[in-house]
Amino acid sequence: MSANSEQAKILVELADERNLVFMVGHVFQYDVGIPQVKKLIADGEPGDIHYISSERTNLGPIRTDVNALGDLASHDVAIICDLLDEAPLHFSATGQYFLNRSIEDVIFATFTYADGR
């Protein structure tokens, strides 16, 4: 949505002034399959969910303004939060840059939810 909270606040204020709906572009969250998976989970079809794992392997476009967590993982986190109906309580990540100095393009992240998932 923005590089920092001050920019986000300005964008929200601009949208309010113009009577517009302002939201982030988590387009994958609105994929037709996500509600189907959510229903399966709600119906208990897969059994107890202990963890969800996701992997993004995108080679382009190469971003120089944001790391892989902010660029790609945000989509997966949004989907997982929707599927579990909650936001994570704790989060940790470690990353490394290979393509651009100081911009991590490989990141391993763990999100822990209230029930221990």
C-alpha positions as CSV (number, residue, x, y, z in Angstrom):
1,M,0.0,0.0,0.0
2,S,2.8,2.4,0.9
3,A,6.4,2.5,2.0
4,N,5.5,3.7,5.5
5,S,2.5,4.6,7.8
6,E,2.7,8.3,7.0
7,Q,2.3,7.7,3.3
8,A,-0.6,5.3,4.1
9,K,-2.3,7.9,6.2
10,I,-2.0,10.5,3.3
11,L,-3.5,8.0,0.9
12,V,-6.4,7.2,3.2
13,E,-7.1,10.9,3.7
14,L,-7.1,11.5,-0.1
15,A,-9.5,8.6,-0.6
16,D,-11.8,10.0,2.1
17,E,-11.7,13.5,0.5
18,R,-12.6,12.1,-2.9
19,N,-15.3,9.7,-1.4
20,L,-13.4,6.7,-2.8
21,V,-12.9,3.2,-1.5
22,F,-9.2,2.6,-0.8
23,M,-7.8,-0.9,-0.4
24,V,-4.6,-2.9,-1.1
25,G,-4.4,-5.0,-4.2
26,H,-4.4,-8.5,-2.8
27,V,-5.7,-9.8,-6.1
28,F,-4.9,-13.5,-5.3
29,Q,-7.1,-13.4,-2.2
30,Y,-10.1,-12.9,-4.6
31,D,-9.2,-16.0,-6.7
32,V,-12.3,-18.2,-7.2
33,G,-10.5,-21.1,-5.4
34,I,-10.0,-19.3,-2.1
35,P,-13.7,-19.3,-0.9
36,Q,-13.9,-23.0,-1.9
37,V,-10.8,-23.8,0.2
38,K,-12.2,-21.7,3.1
39,K,-15.5,-23.6,2.9
40,L,-13.6,-27.0,3.0
41,I,-11.8,-25.8,6.1
42,A,-15.0,-24.6,7.8
43,D,-16.6,-27.9,7.0
44,G,-13.7,-29.8,8.6
45,E,-13.0,-31.6,5.4
46,P,-9.2,-31.5,5.6
47,G,-9.2,-32.2,9.4
48,D,-7.3,-30.1,11.9
49,I,-5.1,-27.5,10.3
50,H,-1.7,-27.5,12.1
51,Y,0.2,-25.3,9.7
52,I,0.0,-23.8,6.2
53,S,3.1,-23.5,4.0
54,S,3.4,-21.4,1.0
55,E,6.3,-20.7,-1.4
56,R,6.6,-17.9,-4.0
57,T,9.2,-18.4,-6.7
58,N,8.8,-15.4,-9.0
59,L,11.8,-14.3,-11.1
60,G,10.3,-11.0,-12.3
61,P,9.9,-8.2,-12.3
62,I,12.9,-7.6,-10.1
63,R,11.9,-5.1,-7.4
64,T,14.4,-2.5,-6.2
65,D,12.0,-0.7,-3.8
66,V,10.7,-3.5,-1.6
67,N,11.9,-6.9,-0.5
68,A,10.3,-10.2,-1.3
69,L,8.3,-10.2,2.0
70,G,6.6,-6.9,1.2
71,D,6.2,-7.7,-2.5
72,L,5.2,-11.4,-2.6
73,A,4.5,-12.8,0.8
74,S,1.9,-10.2,1.6
75,H,-0.5,-12.0,-0.8
76,D,0.0,-15.3,0.9
77,V,-0.3,-13.9,4.4
78,A,-3.6,-12.2,3.4
79,I,-5.0,-15.4,2.1
80,I,-3.9,-17.4,5.1
81,C,-5.4,-14.9,7.5
82,D,-8.6,-15.1,5.6
83,L,-8.6,-18.9,5.6
84,L,-7.9,-19.0,9.4
85,D,-10.2,-16.0,10.2
86,E,-7.5,-14.4,12.3
87,A,-4.3,-12.3,12.1
88,P,-1.0,-13.6,13.4
89,L,0.2,-12.8,16.9
90,H,3.9,-13.2,16.2
91,F,6.1,-13.1,13.2
92,S,9.7,-13.7,12.5
93,A,11.7,-13.6,9.2
94,T,15.2,-13.9,7.9
95,G,16.4,-13.0,4.5
96,Q,19.3,-12.6,2.1
97,Y,19.9,-10.5,-0.9
98,F,21.4,-11.9,-4.0
99,L,20.3,-9.6,-6.8
100,N,20.3,-6.1,-5.3
101,R,22.3,-5.0,-2.3
102,S,20.2,-4.4,0.8
103,I,16.9,-5.7,-0.8
104,E,16.2,-9.2,0.4
105,D,15.0,-11.3,-2.5
106,V,15.0,-14.6,-0.5
107,I,13.1,-14.6,2.8
108,F,11.9,-17.3,5.1
109,A,9.1,-16.1,7.4
110,T,7.1,-17.7,10.2
111,F,3.7,-16.4,11.3
112,T,2.3,-17.8,14.6
113,Y,-1.5,-17.5,15.3
114,A,-3.3,-17.4,18.7
115,D,-4.1,-21.1,18.7
116,G,-0.5,-22.1,18.0
117,R,-0.8,-22.7,14.2
